[in-house]
Amino acid sequence: MRTLFRRLGYVLRHSRRDADLREEIETHRALRQEALERAGMETQEAVHESRRALGSVTLAVEDVRDVWMLRVIDATWHDVRAAFRGLQKSPAFSFVAIATLALGIGANTGLFSIFNSLMLRPLPVRDPGTLVLLTGGSWTYPIWEEIRRYDAQLFDGAFAWAEERFDLSQGGVSELVDGAYVSGALFDVLGVSGFRGRMLTPEDDADAPDGPVAVISHRFWQKHFGGTDDVLGRQLTLQRVPFTVVGIMPPGFFGPDVGRTADVMIPFAAEPLIRRRESALGERSMWWVEVMVRLQPGQSIEQATAALRGVQPQIRYETLPKWPEEMLARYLDTPFTLVPATTGKSDLRGRFETPLRAMVVAVGLVLLVACANIASLLLARALARRRELSVRLALGASRWRIARLLLAESLMVATAGAALGLLFAKWSSALLVRQLATWRSAVFLDLTFDWRVLGFTALLACASAIIAGVAPVLGVKSIAPNDALKDVGRGIAGDRRFAVRGTLVVAQIAVSLVLLVAAGLFLRTFVSLTRVPLGFVPEDVVVVALNLQPSTVPRQERGVLTERLREAVTAVPGVRSAAVSVMTPVSGSGWNNWVGDSPSPPRDRNQMTWINAITPGWFTTMGIPLLSGRDFEPGDRTGGGAVAIVNETFAARFLLGQPPIGQTVRLGAPGGGTPYVIVGLARDAVYRSPREGMVPTIYLPLAQREQLGATLALTARAVPGQRATVERGVAAALTRVDPAIAFTFRTFDQLVDATVTQERLVALLSTFFGGLALLLAGIGLYGVVARAVEARRTEIGIRVALGAAPAGIVRLVLRRIGLLIAAGFTIGIGLGLWAAAAVQTMLFQLDARDPTTFAIAAIVLVSVGMVAAWVPARRAARLDPATVLREG
């Protein structure tokens, strides 16, 4: 190994060592000549004899270099230097080639960086490979408590957590921060030590005698506290409750949820302080807790799952919710299942896994197009250097040595492109992550380059160098040493050079067409979703998310408080009407139940309906017309007859076409539930998201709810053009009624935008990649035609001299190019039809083999291709025959 490292070290200092060696040889010559002079033998013949005895300095240096350095390293070093000098002499070619690969490799690396962070990167904790997640959705806190009882005998540790957004404000407009309720064992099980202070411990699961405590993230410490050293012991207000900061999490730790960062973590024991009488700790029907466990040494997931299922009957029976008998049977029989959690738990992963995989394939195809373009450029460059290469052959260079030189050039281009691509990837991946964030949640992904990302980029660089370098290397076979003596040569590959570059262009066109079709499908899907009729008029509507939890008003009196808030907002200048509801349309959230008694027979999930509870005037405020019957009235309160308003889809599904007014429906389990008399029929409106379309919805009077939850939505319709003014007035009015409540303003544009985040991102990326592939294909086609025109310059000049019309010259040039476009078009159509089924689930109201999209993509591609080919063809038609013949 010392010898190897010594020889490698020589590469870095070879110029100095060669100079020292030459100096030493010259010194020996001088000493020998001096000795001859002293001996009186200084003659011309003696000097020559002395020099012959010492031999050639260059050969001596070469022989010593073979001893000091491996021959392959020496040869490679010379190839790299020659390639670097060659690229320096062609700055335009170098810039285009490196920039093209930088875009291709950078886009691939950027997407892979997100894919790696979301799908592949283990949690930054101790031994993440032994972590497993209790799957099947969220769990109740009583279930977690029962699992914790068996923790020591079943696993090597277990913990639970629940996502939450805490309000940091003291009142008025909310200042939300992502956080979590956690069990005290979380940090110990994960093996996470504090950056400052201490982390939470199992002792924190009980009521803290010195008040509630919290730990904060390193990022939150820097942002909220300015990174001050005296943060420990300071107060942090969450939901109007003061918490003492006892520790700072390490910089690389973001919690067990991938895609979000828990900036504030507090014990589950503090949850009643936040939610007060609405605490979910004792609720057996509140599913909000996630559970993760660590396997014992040598324990497999199957063994851990079997052990957990062994105590499942006790856990289930101890946590029975108040459900109907048939639902309890399902609750008792559903088995617990553990799944690997090396990469953590992520809701974002489930939403974007399929789109990310599709985009990784798309951007890989873009890189193939870029490589084909570079291969075409390198082939053209090799053609231009045919005399130089033939001289090298004539001087004794082997074809393999010339091939190595060409490969070295492609490798240098790929390496430079990869280096610039990393910078582009860093910027583009951060930009894409920002596109994932919505009003509902911020998105955090660790995008630092780890060995996976760097290895992936290096692999792309090597693959790009090989793919791009194959074409010029294959052309080396046609080089002849006597080409250097010819004034006009056929080039490296004769007519085959056009065939090789033509094949590359066909591949570019085919792949570009596939990407254009995909871009068209995803773009039309996004546009269709944004144009789905919402069923209401979102313009000039202000949405206020109310949080009544901080208010001192008792829960049973929230109905009165809600009415006071609505009246105060209605009185704000510029407000036409205002209403309150439990759910906000197109917010992504929902409330549903069974329709237990209706004229239609039970049909499993089709027997479910979505629900909203509203105040009178809500339909007017939202712009939803009532088709028949009446709106809710002030008299529709608790103690009166239970009434409801249904939409058209509800009436069609559950009432079988019967007139809805006067019909009675029950919400709840079949044979039970509360009966509601339908008093109105409203037009359909989107409930959760435009993709779901119109779903059966039943509206209930808010005043008939015995107890209201803490979160409600207040909507106010403003006079056109006065939304900003109205928001300020609404904030002031709400604060006057109850300064303790918290609220957040939203617009329906934000709500709708959040529901189509996935489609918007896919449409954006596919359009960019499709456009980039189209541009590269156009450049490649232009290069092929320009090179073909240059090769046939003399022929075209003769044709023009003999009377050929410009239009005939253009047709002559375009005829062969048209064959390339047709071939690429045919292959692309076939590939697009074959791959269509893979993206069908990502589309909306559109067939993946939609002929209109294919036709538009084909027209765009053919148009760009013909324009790219027409420019050099038109230039050929304007050649001056006298000039061409004189040059020939």
Steps between C-alpha positions, in 0.01 A plus 500: 500500500789739573631441150157565352454822697852609410425451132169683531679782679737529206203599282455814706871594480604346170605829334738587781644148517548486122679834513721377786582186305590696186716733709675201657574342159629830366720531808649158430566605141670816617715304743595249228587780261710664770681171556573476126637851501733420788618189316570704186252296294260783414420433137173509312502125467569456871210727592262304275631175642435631851146598415433160338630329810258692721214446254194717420380718784136461391528120487670497837220711650241268346676190639522649848139615482395139436674408825363791699147487363268231364485512121119505495498798734752679283302430184176607665661818626618588150153425357340728755744782427452462125122494540511808719709689243265390225195625688678828572547552126123462441332714768165518320476123468614454860246747634206347311596143588566569869188717540283233335628226727482730804129545439443129446712377790388785728133429441556129569703568812249757629209260469702213639597719795132544585431132433793404722389724785141382484541132415852374566681697770482339846390706795794686659478291818678206660467173307195598290485152345343357819210748507154378399168681473161380618312536172132521420446872556507702816414359845324617810697605804344220713636247247847653536477480878419129478787437257733682738403259777648212295790701360778356719412137434428532127747754361820689566303819546189676366376854467202692366448842348229710340544784253370838606524866401536728799404866512774727633290818500351660810171562321362613165661375178665162560874442473521129435800272548529130417541285807397175663375338818747224588545232760795552730687194370526631143849648526638209702365237258628692198835563664484879454699716738432867559706776339439713809327405821308175532248313291163375622503186715237248617469706820349779287205274416359588841384846602810715548514652851687806367265558211491374140828468311595502133800427282558696179682432175835653420341690209223642721760604757688695235189652345279575801757559775782631282734221614549660843683301766244573773211320326486220757248586768326763288125498445337399173126559464305231314124544463518766775665249737855579624758221457856494632767424240722228645697388196600552138493210257813431290521678162441193284197367688151587376286231664366164378286662227679541168379804311439720801704616794370511855636835617338461842445174687300476820391198709160341452438590864476866396226432245214566747651843571475579129165342415346532845162327516546370147803294593533183293713304747205303633302485174468148361367619164756774433761365258797736505808324644787329310696216660855385420705230673860378494567131445698302753847378391449210260123549489337502155195699399302180468590396854416844638166502317415153636591614852280808471210299364539266794388779736261659249181359662586659834588834334184503292264406783651763729442774241155418361333812355127563522415360159220279363551125537590431136765774506642372830543154346713651227693701758583186700596289198720746309858382566788723603773519235854633521686630194861621458554861602865549409406804293242625750133565452378743235163616372686692229654176378163346433380806309803552280659157460328422168553849348865498607563161341335621179711816499820305566428298185419818306816681602702187422363515146602867481854398592496242221400774255781719635750213462386443143556868433850490650575185301397681183720800590799278582454309175495826304809611688676172416408546132652847505821355650537214252830633360644543851398148595640351180831676567507342845446161338771566245742587782438168669209558735272199539126520433443412864712799606293732278180345633627565854561862410143540372361325806707729722337802335151362559593413860631853562181649358290266716706578812471875451129459426455296818682761709280780366201266523551467876463877535188496284366205699551682830301798377230307312429247777450778757269678255294183447466440873361851539239411238379217725417730791140614544306716744425186699854384557858598434723237341848421626737258329867451574657564160864481599704294257584164655688207349188386314456831319872539424523138385192545282653813343831323439314210341310742275826667400662167409191378314475832315867484401461146367174566315624828351843362415396180323414663165833681440699201628328267254599739223869444578481172306467694174805724548782436254854636543499635143191716569739773602635509142160552343366844435144375509421190703181316557545542872512251776207289397405615152125487449464305821574811705165640390337168588653499848398858574164435337441207735574726795253757372231235452548394861481862614178561309339181632585573863402866464161402363438272799591781739286751311202266516551455874531876546180552305310243706616638836452861395145432381431314826613799705302744287192278523524488879533878527195541275274256681180688588511539879128549531546824692641846431846526665575854387492765774445241775720530809554174691591528868614188685387549860662335800278539806712287730682791668168667582374487856144448376372155612462242227122484534482875433708499184186519290418838653861618451491386139184700434653810657809462280285461188292807584813707568648404164173569320510855635847566354486757216542329166358165616184394319433186702674263739443146623669230705554133417679202647669406173651723231447389139811389304709501816591132466331420831172319543232368735295199397258242636277217394158563357332246720145516370416608146295367206820367336643165622836493688798492264803491729706818448239640264275534804725775638418868471704811569369740762526868579333700776422861407322814618211668312626702204793271425366409155454867416850585618653217299289567193337155498140521379218310666307310234196430715382524859640750748818606673563445868322748726579645845236265640694190395665451839558233760168369630320550170452247224826384341511630143748474216573627150645260242672552166406355162745207517363398842144507369592297193692233695293456814150618406478320165351795316222568752428866587739571790291756690329329793702179476664363816853363512704365790870558558675220685503123502220322312189479714622776733628853483323835504208561259513822298217652299620646171381859459711610203686390190824683412701493182807277499826653620851357537552374853866400555684537167429557130634153414222337705239708321147513632436266791182439703483767768253571777491835682387527863417808707796607711261614774369143540844371599501445875867581530727665247861416440777752543574547130243664275501686169353846459439615142423859404406626155659836436403776263700444177848649526495549877634168625817647656305772680243249619770272646629779721147584613416134568816455710411804710138384544598148611753637750238734649257214560760270664867602511606147601390317184747432220426519130670467162395652168480289187373544146337239283783543253736370769263216589455388141872533433578272794275225364680491163858521627592162357347571160657847484846363580474217247370736231780747569775239491367309200457823301855609583650161415291469183604848388865428578490174304332680210769768501779241506339301221468818291864587559605147408295505182642839406852367551439195280355707216771765527769233490334325206482829309867567572598152379303547175601861448680434170214288368243767590715769335514297177121448509444873542746575219306262273177686568344330804235720660533596871178314579644187342817527711288539816295191406819308428635574846171449684407175325745289696437693822129436459573129512678545834209696643249244373701214648532673837134596492391140435719356775391774742131434438552131568693567821241753614210258449692224677584719802158665525356250747770586756372857546126440475443519877665843510260652247162665554211455260746417222601180323875434495468417128311820426535558122480879534801512733699268274409707196597830663831358622575360154417830329723694742787256455476486120473879481809554713687233306413650162595850613833370635567326169372782280753757629813322365306380195406858416863603545603224257256632240674841515852368434701686235610230253806699385628529855437133572671380181793733556544359854475144368 
